């Protein structure tokens, strides 16, 4: 559908005025402008031009003192279950968007729309009209990482058969052409930043890859439909530099081949005799599955592609560099084929992890999973070794699910094996300092209660995302340092304090709420009986479980506390501080 609706048109505007604006911005149109009172219509030659007109003009161009609104023109009868969501942050992780969409109903399909814009665009179909309308009302203008989402109806071809037809909200301007090829039910759209290809290239080849005034890299970007970041400023003086390629799997592979060709040519031109291998960076989370049981997966890739593949040792990993280097040696064609197979395995691992996290992303409301570093590309737009020193800008913005508690600092007491204290602190306290900076949290280890105490208490203070990051790294460190067996899951006990007046709500009538919490999160949640509140009128809730279970339980309990506090506020203002009643 190429017909555009132009809203907020001044009464003084004429068809000639609108024509001159389109001509000024070099946007072709295929029919005369039809100008009505306060709005107008025009046909574009094709869908791509119509999309460009929306991106270029809507909300940005003024005519006779009024800023124009440009949308696709959609008949009211087709404003039903399908929405277009625009201005999605370019490095958005899908589990974050999935969780946001699911808050408003059942999402039947979600597919990416190819555009020339840096930000992403998706078409979403909800199961019911009222769900789509709610999503439109709630998400239009919703801030994600300082990007305001733009949501509107798009034509729902199946809606024409409905009776009666459901119209959109009056005054809301829909847009979005019909798309060919709807994905299968529940198919995950492929944003370019899902799993970027990360390469290490010799520093002396970087200039050739970039080319004169950036011409070579622009060419590769254009040909492969990729976004390519060359991290020249990282690791000053290092012999190798990382390159991140954001694209489809095919686009990444094509860009990789182009870069390898340039390096080989440069090696010949500069008379470098030693072989230039392909080096791929992959997050350590995925490397075990890439290697496979007894190395079978890796051996098969080597045999199928006629290459020799080695992987850097675990000892090279640090808190700020969770990546392993996969070195591939062979002919250019063989290396290119090996890249496809290696990244196929990495992407499979990623998709499996995302599927496992999908439930958590819905159940842990308000957390910006994009900023947590759980998946490659999360913390800094790629699997970059240089992790931000604190929560990234925008990490807390735009997530409104748990009200005031989102920005408040929380304190969690996490109990670790006493023998693990040295590993958490690190040499001269370096590890705990790095961890504190990375998470944006205060992390302290309390003195032992007894000389032969088997557990030590780690006191973590910071907002929800800092808690998630700090606790996640502590769980991971204990596993890495073999404080738990290879087949043993890391389970720790965490204590959080809740106001005594909220303890009953955490337990629920007859223990209903705490039982539901345990069933939902798989964590053991205990509110010890007969506790005497401390000086701040707080009691302890004990949570025991693996990392995700513990986090879910913590978030759910904080949500209950927030609800109780909100309910207490009007009472407090009317009658003074709440009176705590205990049995």
Helices and strands as residue ranges (DSSP letters): E 3-7, H 15-24, E 34-35, E 39-43, H 47-57, E 62-63, E 66-67, E 69-72, G 76-78, E 82-88, H 94-102, E 107-113, E 120-126, H 129-139, E 143-144, E 147-148, E 150-153, G 157-161, E 197-202, G 203-205, H 206-210, G 212-214, H 215-224, E 227-230, E 240-246, H 249-269, E 278-283, H 284-291, G 293-295, H 296-305, E 308-311, G 314-316, E 323-329, H 332-363, G 369-371, G 403-406, E 410-417, G 418-420, H 421-425, G 427-429, H 430-439, E 442-445, E 455-462, H 464-480, E 492-499, H 500-507, G 509-511, H 512-521, E 524-526, E 538-545, H 547-575
